[in-house]
Amino acid sequence: TMDWGGLPIALMVVARGNTRTLIAAPKLDVPAAPTASTLLFHVHMAGIGVSLVRSGVEELAYLSLARIGMVFDASAAAHKFGLTVGDLRLDNQTRAATLPAVLIRSSYVIR
């Protein structure tokens, strides 16, 4: 489940034959019976960046993720995984790029 600007979204991967589809839908809160966790794992990172490079010569794109949180909770009844990303940015790094910022999702409000 991700929380972007107050809108909780549930992400599901559905398998149909050899095709996997990622579905994003509004999260519906369903109360679950309390269970004892056998494994509970939390990770919080300030950020991570990944570059896509062609033949070690030219950087094509740069993906930046900030304020990342991951939770894994395993019990006898269910396994749950949660991922939150505070800010996301994808930049076109090619020299001919007229619009270098391809995708920006920021939780900060600039006034």
N, C-alpha and C positions, 0 to 999 in steps of 0.2 A: 504494500500500500504506500502510495506517495501522497504528500500533502503539499500542493503548489498553490499558494495564495489562498488558503482556506478551502480549497476544493479537493476533498479526498478522492483519490482515484485508485481503483484496484486493477492490477495488471495480472493477466492470466495467459498462460501458453497452452494452446489447444492443439492436440495432435490429430491430424486427419490423414491416415495413410503415412506416406513419407514426407508430408508437409506439416510444418509447425507454424501456427499463426499466433501473433501477439495481439491480445485484445485488451483495450483500455476502456474501462467503464466506471461510472460513479460507484463509489463504495457504499454498500448497504450494510449497516451494522447489524450483525446477527449475534445475540448473546450466546456465548459458548459456555459449556459446563467447565468449571475450573478443574484443571488437571495439573499434576505435578510434573514440572519439566525435568527431563533427564539430561538435557543439554541446553544451555542458554548462552548465546554468544552475541556481544555487541561490539561494533567497530565504528569509530568516528574519525574521519580524516578531514584535514583542512582543505585539501584539494589534490588534484592529479591532472596531468596534462599528457596528451598522446599526439605524436606527429606522424603523419602519413608521408613517407618519402619515396620518391621514384628513383630506383637504381642508385641510391646513395648520393644522388647529384642535386636533386631539387625537392624542397619541401612543398607538398601539394596542399595539405590541410593540417590544421591544428585544432584539437578538441580539448577544451578546458572544462573541468567539473570542479565545483567548490562546495564546501560544507556538505560532505557526503556522510550518510549514516546507513549502516547495515545492521540488521537484527536477524538472528536465526534462533528459533525456539523449537526444540524437538521433545516430544513426549510420546508415550505409548499410543495415544489417540491420534495425534496429527503432527505434521511438520509445517512450520510457518517460516516464511522469509519476507523481510521487509527492506525496502531500499528508498532512501530519500536523497534528493539532490537539490541543494539550495540554489545554485547558479550553474548555468550551462552556456557555453559559447563555442561555436564552430566557425573558424576563420578559413577563408580561401587564401592560401599563401603564394599562389602563382603570381608572377610578375605582371601578367596581363589583366589581373583582377581589377574591375572597375568598382565593385562592391566587395571589399574584403570580409566583412562580417556577414556570414551566410545565415547563421541562426544564433539568436541571443535570447536567453530566458534568465532574467534576473529577479531576485526577490527584493532588491533594493528599489525604493521609489526616489527618483530625482526630481526636485522641484526648483 
